[in-house]
Amino acid sequence: MTIHAKDTWTTPAEASSFRTTPSYAETQAFLRRLARAAPDTIRLETFGTTPEGRPMTVVVAGKDGDLTPERARAAGKPIVLLQAGIHPGEIEGKDAGLMLLRDFATMGRLPHLLDHAVLVYIPVYSVDGHENSGPYFRINQNGPEEMGFRGQSQYLNLNRDYVKADAPETRAWLTLWNAWKPDLLIDIHTTDGADYQYDLTWYAEDAHKLPPSIAAWQAKAFAGQTMPRYEKLGHLASPYLEFRDGRDITKGIENFGSGPRFSTGYAAIRNRAGLLIETHMLKSYEVRVRATYDVVRSMLEVINADPAALLQASKDADRWASSLSAQPGASLPVTFKLDPTPKPFQLKGYAFTQTKSDISGDLWVQYDPKTNKTYDIQSWNDLLPDVSAPIPAAWAIPPQWTDIIERLDAQGIPYTRTTAATKVAVTRDELTQPKWADKPFEGHHMLKDVVVTPAKETVELPPGTVIVRADNVDAVLALNLLDARAPDSVLRWGYLNGIFEQKEYGEPRVLEALARKMLAENPSLKAEFDAKVKSDAAFAASPRARLTFFYERSPWYTVQKVGAYPVLRLDAPALQQLAH
């Protein structure tokens, strides 16, 4: 019997008619065969080890031997990082990637796909989660027969870990990112939610979150070029659909609120383009894999046609980030809110019914995929800046704050250390009225809200203090990691909860005497106290709260510096002083 090339290179998913997806060992075996068959265009590397000891594989694909970061940059080729399986139950990107690499490297179907770009492809990001496979993990999803688990083996969601970098997989990924410095990140997922006609939705960060050059490139390349090209291949695509009310799709859609903890949000604070792909969970697995294949192919074809545009966008973005601290009074938004003015949106959905449920007591929504229906709805997808954070000349972190410094190291943020004790003028944020989340999230008790009040002071920085300059490409990344206002900062993730803990206390009998002494010395304090007793019934009824009122206004309390944020901001003269 003659063995044809197409049979030799049938992927495991294709061989099962897309009923199943291959194990990690089967995936690696296929990729190793590809690399042996096309050594000049495909290379496999291990870039990390999972908590359960499995190798993390990355595939580099390109032409002319440009299979290293140095060769790619020297050749002037943009670098695209494509990743699959960060949520292993959403695994279309793995099987689509095997097909795409095969068609590029061995079958002659897409020989020019990477003439002017280099692809760095992670077939399975969360490997331990991928191998924790079974039929009951994603109840909302139509195939494959078995799929992996959303969390990795330590029950962390890797798509919430980009900034805090708790997981070994994230630390390895960050090393890979810093080695390649990709120009575009493509992250493949499967959505949940309503039923509709689209086989794929996509998401890109709002322009307000991006360097101007990246925002302009994405607007043209994604909506203007890639998605029309993709739809010409027989598909239907939509911007990401986050419905305001899952029970009634006619109430409109809104931005789901990505941030730096998510893949595309992280790419944004690294001055890079990011594209999130979400195939539709109710389409067949074959439809979802082929949709992924075609959208990635379309995106690579757009880049291949004009590689210089993406390279220039990245270069301009780095220049923009490096210049931010030079602007007087510089600041940058770190939180965002929905634009209150919606825009019309035409939703290609299905007819649906709402029935009062005698089980849940709520509305039971049922869709009829046999009846296409177009809905004219409103979209609140646009965002506006909300809270901004100041950009100093540099940040100073005393050496005892090792949790912060470890994350600087994980992110690859450059810094220097002082060699001698130095008195210097700084701005420190005083943090009051902290409120924490009601329950843990991703292994942390997060700080939900806090009042931030900047204060000028002179401090003595000890030897070994870390100095993080803001006049470089990592300025936006450092800001989001270090500033108290940033929602994914080390503070908000709960690494510094101890700074809110009062360590010294006063006995009630001692505070009784202290209160009388303070009242006698400060008549205005009595008026403030009396007003609070009159206006706050809970305060008036609490002996401890009444005594604490005086203790917190005394030097016995303020010397403890409760709520003093340890990350200090330096202006240009202070930074220059440290340099000397």
Secondary structure, 3 states (H helix, E strand, C coil): CCCCHHHHCCCHHHHCCCCCCCCHHHHHHHHHHHHHHCCCCEEEEEEEECCCCCEEEEEEECCCCCCCHHHHHHCCCCEEEEECCCCCCCCHHHHHHHHHHHHHHCCCCCCCCCCCCEEEEECCCCHHHHHCCECCCCCCCCCCCCECCCCCCCCCCHHHCCCCCCCHHHHHHHHHHHHHCCCEEEEEEECCCCCECCCEEEECCCHHHCCHHHHHHHHHHHHHHHHHHHHHCCCCEEECCCECCCCCHHHCEECCCCCCCCHHHHHHHCCCEEEEEEECCCCCHHHHHHHHHHHHHHHHHHHHHCHHHHHHHHHHHHHHHHHHHHCCCCEEECCEEECCCCEEEEEEEEEEEEEECCCCCCEEEEEEEEEEEEEEEEEECCEEECCEEECCCEEEECCCCHHHHHHHHHHCCCCEECCCCEEEEEEEEEEEEEEECCCCECCECCEEEEEEEEEEEEEEECCCCEEEECCCCCHHHHHHHHCCCCCCCCCCCCCCHHHHCCCCCCCHHHHHHHHHHHHHHCHHHHHHHHHHHHHCHHHHCCHHHHHHHHHCCCHHHHCCCCCECCCEEECHHHHHHHHC
